[in-house]
Amino acid sequence: MPNDSDSDSDRDRVRAEAIVESIRAAPMPVVNTRYLANEHAVPLDEMAERLEAMAEAGTLECHEIEGWNRLWWLSLESDFGE
């Protein structure tokens, strides 16, 4: 019988490190939510929530375009902090 921690781990199955690596490997240094959702085969809304959490933590920066899409890139602290 699954417990709540299983649900939490499924929801956060895309690790921050994998997202950071996807952005670093992308053809452009700025990506949109759909690009990352496709890269990690997760629903768009799930990826959006994950990216928003990473932005709140200071790992990513974002810019909203006309209220319907966001562009994401690595924050300077994240990119040069390693």
HELIX and SHEET records of a PDB file:
HELIX    1   1 ASP A    4  ARG A   11  1                                   8    
HELIX    2   2 ALA A   16  ALA A   25  1                                  10    
HELIX    3   3 THR A   33  HIS A   40  1                                   8    
HELIX    4   4 LEU A   44  GLU A   56  1                                  13    
HELIX    5   5 LEU A   76  PHE A   80  1                                   5    
SHEET    1   A 3 VAL A  31  ASN A  32  0                                        
SHEET    2   A 3 ASN A  69  LEU A  74 -1                                        
SHEET    3   A 3 LEU A  60  ILE A  65 -1                                        
END                                                                             
